[in-house]
Amino acid sequence: MTLFWNPEEDPTPAPRDVEVMAAVLEGRHGSFAADMADFLSTFHAQKGDVGRSWAWAGVADLVRFRARERLTDLN
């Protein structure tokens, strides 16, 4: 396992990685999962890490999409 990110590698997460990240946040933070992903996205953006910021923004979008799906399934 690589402990340090190589700037020559593509930081774009695979769709399954985004799914796992969303599931972990939902499990640990419940209804605040999307807000946590937004926080991490903003944190990385402020540090200049656009790739990670973009990845966390995608996680936030997925968490919100899954929440909407769960709500529409109840109706």
Secondary structure as GFF3:
##gff-version 3
##sequence-region A 1 75
A	DSSP	alpha_helix	15	29	.	.	.	ID=ss1
A	DSSP	three_ten_helix	30	32	.	.	.	ID=ss2
A	DSSP	alpha_helix	33	46	.	.	.	ID=ss3
A	DSSP	alpha_helix	50	74	.	.	.	ID=ss4
###
